[in-house]
Amino acid sequence: ITVDKFMRVVNTAISMNHDLYGADRRSLFTSCVKCATDGLLPDGREGAFVVYRTKIGGKESSQYIQKCQWLPMVGGICKKVRNSGELATIDAQVVHEKDEYESWIDEKGPHFKHKKAKTERGKPIITYAYATTKDGSFFFEELTEEDIEAIRNASKAKDSGPWAGPFADEMRRKSAVRRLAKYRLP
């Protein structure tokens, strides 16, 4: 990414999110540096700058400020892994109650079969992510709904934003891809 392109995208991200105008400047700068270090753009697809109300100071002299945080999105995580040059495929899916799903591990490694229900699928029960490398290696990560709830509860926006809206399944998929990338992928 050229410096000019990065600066244009950062300026656009700031102009489109008015909360960033009131955010702590040091946290905004740090978020920009982390974004650039990841080789990603804060364009809403690869990642985003998110503002959180954060408490600073001790018990007696505490106050709240708006702090910016860089959050890579699943598209950005996948881009980073793809840019390694070692990946052939990567995907994540949510399994629902009425889907047919089976996963197992044997001496040849992890395996899974997933067939989505044609009609009403029911509630989500498992989320998984998998990837294959160009040399044929296969990586798999499976998260139960309890795992997803633990991740959601650690989120600052667990009761609002994408976790609470129509994009909850996307957050599940993102969580599985993040876990896969963190522990398994090149």
N, C-alpha and C positions, 0 to 999 in steps of 0.2 A: 504494500500500500504506500503510495507516495505521501509525502508530508502534506502537500496541497490538498489531496483528496481527503485525507484524514481530517484536516482542519475544516474543510467544507462540511463534512458529515457531522463533526462535533458542533459546529456553529448551527447547523440545521436542527440537531437534536436539542440544543439549548433553546433555540427560538420556538420549537414546537412544544416544549415542556416548561411552562412558566414557573413551576415549582423550583426549577434549577436556578432562577434568578435570585431567589432568597436563600439558596443553600450555602452552607459553609464553603468558602472558596478553596480552602486547603483540601477538603474532602472531594470537591469537584476536580481539582487538579490531580489528586491521587487517583481518582477514578479514570481520568483521561490517560494517565501513565499506565495503569493496569490494562486498560483497553488496548493501547498501542503495543504493550508487551505481549499481549495475547495474539497480536496480528489481526485483530477484528475491528469492525466498525460499529459504533453505537447507533445503528440504523433501525432498530426495532425488529430486525430479523436475526442478526448475528449477536446482538446484545443491546442493553439499554442502561441508561443512567436512571437510577431510582432514588427518590428522596424519602428519607425516613425521619420522623421526629425522634431525636435521640437525647437522652438525659445525660448531662455532664455535671461534674462537681460532686461534692459529698452530700451527706444527708441534710446538713444545715444550710448549705449554700448551693443547692442544686438548681439547675435551670435546663430548659429544653431548647435545642437548636435543630435546624434542618440540616441533615448530613446527606451527602450524595454517596451512592454506592454503585460500583460497576457490577452488572449482572449479565454474564454471557448467557445467551439463550441456546436452546438445543441446536438451532441452525449453526450458531457459532462454534459450539462444541464439536459438532460433526465436521465443520470446516477445518478446525484445528487438527482433528484426527486424520481427515483426508489429506491435508497438506503434508502429513508425515510421509506420504508416498507408499505406505505399506498396506493400506486398506483397500479391499475390493468392495465390500458392502457393509452397511450399518443400518439398523432399523430398530424401532421399539413399537410395541403394541400393548393394548389393554385387553385383558381377558374378562369377559362378563359371565354371569351365572349360567346363561343358557348356551354359551359357546362350548364347543368340544375342545378340550385342552388336556395335554399330557406332557409331562417333562420327566426326564430321568437321567441318571449318570451311570455309565458303565466304564469298562476298561478302555473304551475308545473316547471317553470324554462326555460332555453334556449333549443332550438331545432334547428336542421338543417337537410337538405337533399341535397346531392350532387351526381350527376351522370355525370361522365366525358364524353365529346363528343368522339365519336369513331374515327373521322378523325381530320382534322385541327381544333384546339381548339381556335384559336384567341389569342388576347392579355390578359394578366392577369388583373383581375378586383378586386378580393378580395382574401385575404389569411386568413385562420382560423386555430386555434389549439384547440384541445379538449383533455380532460383527464377524466377518471373515477377512482374513488378510490375503494378500496376493500369493503368499506361499501356501495357502490352504488351511491355515490355523483357524479354529473356530472359538469364539468367545461368547459367553452367555451369562446374563445376570437376571435373576428373577426376584421381584419384590412382592411381598404379600400386602394386603390392605393395611395390616398393622404396621409394616415398614413404611408405607406411604403416609399413614397418619402421623407417625413419629417425625418424618421429614416435614410434613405440613405444619405440625405443631411447633417445629423449630423456626418456621418462617415468620418474619415480622408482619407479613400480610396474610396470615392464615385464615382470617375471617372475612377478607375482602379481596379485591383484585381477581386475578385469574384462578386462584384456588376455590373461590366461592361462586364463580360464574360459569358460563358455558364452556370455558376452556380448561376445566378441571382435569379432563383426560389428557390434555396436552401437558399439563404440569406433571401428571403421573409419568408420561412418556419421557419428559425431560429428566425427571428424577432417576429413572432407570438408565437412561443414556449417560447421565453424569456419573452414576455409580459404576457403570461398565467402563467408562473412559478413565475414571479415577484409579480403579484397581486392576484393570486387565489390559487395556489397549496400549499400543505403542505411542 
